[in-house]
Amino acid sequence: MSNEGNSSSPVLSFSDIAEELKPEAAVAFLSLVDELKRKGINVISFGIGQPDFLPPKEALDAVKKALDEGYTKYISSIGLYELRQKVAEYLSQKYGDEIKPEEVAITVGTKAGIFLSVMALVNPGDEVLMQDPSFPAYEATVTIARGKPVFIPLKEENGYRLKAEDIITKITPKTKGIIINDPHNPSGSLLSEDDVKRIYEVAKEHKLFIISDEIYEDFVYEGKHTSFLQMPDWRDNVIYLSGFSKTWGMTGLRIGYMVARREVIEKVEALATHTYTCPPAPLQFAGIKALELGLDFFKDILKEYKKRRDAMYNSLLKIPGVSVVKGPGTFYLFPNFREVLKATGINNVDELAKRLLYEAHIVVTPGTGFPKYEGEGHLRFSYVLPVDKIEEGAERIREWVLNNSNRK
Ligand SMILES: Cc1ncc(COP(=O)(O)O)c(C=O)c1O
């Protein structure tokens, strides 16, 4: 007889970390959405952050060709040398330095880059600074390493930009480094060149590592992205992370890359060997082809995404009680729904997100998933769908709010 679900199993007791970790909020909502879709309900999703366009066909053909040619074996733990070379050339051109292939590691998505770099740098008890709100993997990986995540609240009045002054107030003798995501998920904010320079100076002065997750570097609608790879001595303390998921629409192919001084790459190689042996070889041919093709195909996508950002912003403003910062980057907006909570008598955004899903058939991610403090009162909207769907979705929320508020 199966004892599935028997919580008093004499054999299994979970680790503290397994007990502590929760699934990523945006991913957790996917299964609820599937459930509604299976029932034939027309759900509009502003949930998970995944572009709706396909990768260039030539890139996918390159994967098929690689499979036909027998690239089905183990390879180096830090990826195909040819892809490392291409990434080094591409980023050298993009950010104006001479990056060597030996300073590049290919990872299983940018997420593995986050995990491996944290494992390479964080000891138990080390404090690691991070933006609040921020991508939940930062808190999770630092916790797995038994480090201490220390959150730096981003202020709505600063457009959710991380400020060097705010970093300084959180530094203690135990601070080992800082994880920065720019352009920023979930707010869509973008650091100025001056912000990046000042943050870099503070980190150097206090001997902190910077893990810089720049996965949204190409989704910029106003202003210009500055990379930490553009800082003069980045090799001293910067670990740059990015990948093919967003710009190239390759979320499911799981190809990310890391750039850092050679010693870091060597440590990451050892960690990757014992974690997943190697990133899958055939899929990396999509990356090689993509970088050969260059970013021309992305120009039209960027124009379309800017229209979507504008439509999302304008439609959110029509919902009574909602305020929102018009983030110049990524494909997310992070509106403040505190007034809506008050008007509808709903306790928190987790409950609000569930009500919107079941009653208005709209998927949004509660701000508390990023990962907990400053996200309260906020919802994250991922605008990876056509303008008419964005408008229809926001209108459904507006009607739902009107029908459920005492301000009618
Ligand atoms: C800030 C940030 N970093 C990393 C990732 C993960 O990217 P990948 O698909 O390359 O693992 C995401 C995905 O949403 C993200 O938002």
The ligand as an SDF file (V2000), in Angstrom:
LIG
                    3D

 16 16  0  0  0  0  0  0  0  0999 V2000
   16.4190   39.3910  -12.8820 C   0  0  0  0  0  0  0  0  0  0  0  0
   16.4030   38.0320  -13.4530 C   0  0  0  0  0  0  0  0  0  0  0  0
   17.5270   37.3060  -13.4420 N   0  0  0  0  0  0  0  0  0  0  0  0
   17.5520   36.0580  -13.9380 C   0  0  0  0  0  0  0  0  0  0  0  0
   16.4230   35.4910  -14.4840 C   0  0  0  0  0  0  0  0  0  0  0  0
   16.4910   34.0740  -14.9790 C   0  0  0  0  0  0  0  0  0  0  0  0
   16.9150   34.0200  -16.2770 O   0  0  0  0  0  0  0  0  0  0  0  0
   17.2500   32.6540  -17.0110 P   0  0  0  0  0  0  0  0  0  0  0  0
   16.0170   32.2520  -17.7550 O   0  0  0  0  0  0  0  0  0  0  0  0
   18.3580   33.0160  -17.9520 O   0  0  0  0  0  0  0  0  0  0  0  0
   17.6570   31.6720  -15.9970 O   0  0  0  0  0  0  0  0  0  0  0  0
   15.2380   36.2120  -14.5420 C   0  0  0  0  0  0  0  0  0  0  0  0
   14.0210   35.6140  -15.1100 C   0  0  0  0  0  0  0  0  0  0  0  0
   12.9250   36.0860  -14.9790 O   0  0  0  0  0  0  0  0  0  0  0  0
   15.2220   37.5180  -14.0060 C   0  0  0  0  0  0  0  0  0  0  0  0
   14.1120   38.2630  -14.0000 O   0  0  0  0  0  0  0  0  0  0  0  0
  1  2  1  0
  2  3  1  0
  2 15  2  0
  3  4  2  0
  4  5  1  0
  5  6  1  0
  5 12  2  0
  6  7  1  0
  7  8  1  0
  8  9  2  0
  8 10  1  0
  8 11  1  0
 12 13  1  0
 12 15  1  0
 13 14  2  0
 15 16  1  0
M  END
$$$$
